Amino acid sequence: MNTLPGKTIERLSEYRRTLLACLDENRNFIYSHELAGRLHITAVQVRRDLMLIGYAGRHKKGYDVKELVDKIAGIIDSEEGMNVAIIGIGNLGRALAGYFKGKRSKLSLVASFDNDPQKINKVISGVKCYSYQDFERIIRELSIEIAILTVPADHAREIAEEAVRFGIKGILNFTTVPLNVPSGVYLEEYDMITSIEKVSYFVKESRL
């Protein structure tokens, strides 16, 4: 299978989260229009995405929920799993660590990094915090491939460059500074200000 577009991967992740909720509700089958309705998209989009990964529903029952969860897992997840670190374990870093840990069996949050002496060598939100002085050693020893970046903006570029140099292959950037990374490193940037401005725009439009 060719590499899938980023937006398709986002939707597949959302499908899986919704399907797992269906399993909790003891639902074994779901139709495309039901899945679409829960995610506020069209049934055509759902069917197009699932056809892209080679999955088709059963004519009278819809999609087998467990089967589809496994199919999506086979597409998204790395078979051997991947290790993740949070760089910058301030308020946002702690919140992300608490939310993230244990959510996916193939993604393991194994370390955090900070320069605050009161945090170093302590377990914070379920994950051990290391000093930046141990950055390279820990990344290599724990085979960390993904970094979630929540450091202050004025340090973001420098720390991202170091992370890549030490072996990080993917970065989720929560800072307000746009990053440039080499080819071969995947970068996803999440700007909360942009997101809230998007929400506020549509709230404003709804008043008209």
C-alpha positions as CSV (number, residue, x, y, z in Angstrom):
1,M,0.0,0.0,0.0
2,N,1.2,3.5,-0.9
3,T,1.7,6.0,1.9
4,L,-1.7,7.4,2.8
5,P,-2.4,11.2,3.0
6,G,-2.1,12.8,6.5
7,K,-5.9,13.7,6.5
8,T,-6.8,10.1,5.8
9,I,-4.6,8.9,8.7
10,E,-6.3,11.5,11.0
11,R,-9.7,10.1,10.0
12,L,-8.7,6.5,10.5
13,S,-7.5,7.4,14.0
14,E,-10.9,9.0,14.7
15,Y,-12.7,6.0,13.2
16,R,-10.8,3.7,15.6
17,R,-11.5,5.8,18.6
18,T,-15.2,5.8,17.7
19,L,-15.2,2.1,17.0
20,L,-13.6,1.3,20.3
21,A,-16.4,3.3,22.0
22,C,-18.9,1.1,20.0
23,L,-17.2,-2.0,21.5
24,D,-17.7,-0.5,25.0
25,E,-21.4,-0.1,24.1
26,N,-21.5,-3.8,23.0
27,R,-22.1,-2.9,19.4
28,N,-20.6,-5.4,17.0
29,F,-21.6,-3.8,13.6
30,I,-22.0,-0.3,12.4
31,Y,-23.1,1.2,9.1
32,S,-21.1,3.9,7.3
33,H,-23.7,6.5,7.8
34,E,-23.7,5.8,11.6
35,L,-19.9,6.1,11.8
36,A,-20.1,9.3,9.7
37,G,-22.8,10.8,11.9
38,R,-20.7,10.3,15.1
39,L,-17.8,12.2,13.4
40,H,-19.8,14.9,11.6
41,I,-18.6,13.8,8.1
42,T,-20.3,12.2,5.2
43,A,-20.9,8.5,4.7
44,V,-19.2,8.8,1.3
45,Q,-16.0,10.0,3.0
46,V,-16.1,7.0,5.3
47,R,-16.6,4.5,2.5
48,R,-13.9,6.2,0.4
49,D,-11.4,6.0,3.3
50,L,-12.1,2.4,4.0
51,M,-12.0,1.4,0.4
52,L,-8.6,3.0,0.3
53,I,-7.3,0.6,2.9
54,G,-9.0,-2.4,1.3
55,Y,-11.9,-2.8,3.7
56,A,-15.6,-3.3,2.7
57,G,-18.6,-3.8,4.9
58,R,-21.1,-6.6,4.9
59,H,-24.1,-5.8,2.8
60,K,-26.8,-6.3,5.4
61,K,-24.9,-5.7,8.7
62,G,-22.5,-2.9,7.9
63,Y,-18.9,-2.9,9.2
64,D,-17.7,-5.5,11.7
65,V,-16.5,-3.2,14.5
66,K,-13.7,-5.5,15.9
67,E,-12.5,-6.5,12.5
68,L,-12.3,-2.8,11.4
69,V,-10.5,-1.8,14.6
70,D,-7.9,-4.5,13.8
71,K,-7.6,-3.5,10.2
72,I,-7.0,0.2,11.1
73,A,-4.5,-0.9,13.7
74,G,-2.6,-2.9,11.0
75,I,-2.4,0.3,8.9
76,I,-1.5,2.9,11.6
77,D,0.4,1.0,14.2
78,S,4.0,-0.1,14.1
79,E,4.1,-3.9,14.7
80,E,7.1,-3.6,17.1
81,G,5.7,-0.4,18.7
82,M,7.4,3.0,19.1
83,N,8.7,4.9,22.1
84,V,7.7,8.6,22.7
85,A,9.2,11.3,24.9
86,I,7.7,14.6,26.1
87,I,10.3,17.4,25.9
88,G,9.3,20.1,28.5
89,I,7.3,18.8,31.3
90,G,5.5,22.0,32.4
91,N,1.8,22.3,32.8
92,L,1.0,21.4,29.2
93,G,3.6,18.6,29.2
94,R,2.1,17.1,32.4
95,A,-1.4,17.3,31.0
96,L,-0.4,15.6,27.8
97,A,1.5,12.9,29.7
98,G,-1.5,12.2,31.9
99,Y,-3.8,12.0,28.9
100,F,-1.5,10.1,26.6
101,K,-0.1,7.3,28.8
102,G,-1.8,4.0,28.2
103,K,-4.0,5.2,25.4
104,R,-2.4,3.0,22.7
105,S,-0.5,-0.2,23.2
106,K,1.9,0.4,20.3
107,L,2.9,3.9,21.5
108,S,4.8,4.0,24.8
109,L,5.6,7.2,26.6
110,V,8.9,6.3,28.2
111,A,10.6,9.6,29.2
112,S,10.2,13.3,29.7
113,F,12.9,16.0,29.7
114,D,13.3,19.3,31.5
115,N,15.9,21.6,32.9
116,D,14.2,22.3,36.3
117,P,16.2,20.6,39.0
118,Q,13.0,20.0,41.1
119,K,11.6,17.8,38.3
120,I,14.7,15.9,37.2
121,N,14.8,12.2,38.3
122,K,11.2,12.4,39.5
123,V,8.2,10.5,38.1
124,I,5.7,13.2,36.8
125,S,2.3,12.2,35.4
126,G,3.5,8.6,35.3
127,V,6.7,9.2,33.4
128,K,10.3,9.7,34.6
129,C,11.8,13.1,33.9
130,Y,15.5,13.4,32.8
131,S,17.8,16.3,32.5
132,Y,18.6,17.8,29.1
133,Q,22.2,16.8,29.9
134,D,21.1,13.2,29.4
135,F,19.2,14.0,26.2
136,E,21.3,12.1,23.7
137,R,22.0,9.2,26.0
138,I,18.4,8.6,27.0
139,I,17.1,9.0,23.4
140,R,19.5,6.3,22.2
141,E,19.2,4.0,25.3
142,L,15.4,3.9,25.2
143,S,15.2,4.0,21.3
144,I,12.9,7.0,21.4
145,E,11.7,7.9,17.9
146,I,8.9,10.4,18.6
147,A,9.1,13.7,20.5
148,I,6.2,15.8,21.8
149,L,7.6,19.3,22.1
150,T,6.2,21.6,24.8
151,V,9.2,23.8,25.6
152,P,9.2,27.6,25.8
153,A,9.1,29.2,22.3
154,D,12.6,30.7,22.5
155,H,14.2,27.2,23.0
156,A,12.0,25.3,20.5
157,R,14.2,25.4,17.4
158,E,17.4,24.6,19.2
159,I,15.9,21.6,21.1
160,A,14.2,20.3,18.0
161,E,17.5,20.4,16.1
162,E,19.2,18.5,18.9
163,A,16.4,15.9,19.1
164,V,16.7,15.2,15.4
165,R,20.5,15.0,15.6
166,F,20.1,12.4,18.4
167,G,17.8,10.2,16.4
168,I,14.2,11.5,16.7
169,K,12.2,10.7,13.6
170,G,8.9,12.4,14.3
171,I,8.0,15.6,16.2
172,L,4.6,16.8,17.4
173,N,5.2,20.5,18.0
174,F,2.9,22.2,20.6
175,T,5.1,25.4,20.7
176,T,4.1,28.6,18.9
177,V,7.3,28.5,16.8
178,P,7.2,26.9,13.3
179,L,9.9,24.4,12.9
180,N,12.0,23.2,9.9
181,V,13.1,19.6,10.0
182,P,15.2,17.6,7.5
183,S,13.6,15.2,5.0
184,G,13.0,11.9,6.7
185,V,11.7,13.5,9.8
186,Y,7.9,13.9,10.1
187,L,6.7,17.1,11.7
188,E,3.1,17.8,12.9
189,E,2.5,21.3,14.3
190,Y,-0.4,22.1,16.5
191,D,-1.2,25.7,17.2
192,M,-3.9,26.1,19.9
193,I,-4.3,29.8,19.1
194,T,-5.1,29.0,15.5
195,S,-7.6,26.3,16.6
196,I,-9.4,28.6,19.0
197,E,-9.5,31.4,16.4
198,K,-11.1,28.9,14.0
199,V,-13.7,28.1,16.6
200,S,-14.3,31.7,17.4
201,Y,-14.8,32.5,13.7
202,F,-17.5,29.9,13.3
203,V,-19.2,31.1,16.5
204,K,-19.2,34.6,15.1
205,E,-20.6,33.4,11.8
206,S,-23.4,31.5,13.6
207,R,-24.6,34.8,15.1
208,L,-25.2,36.4,11.7
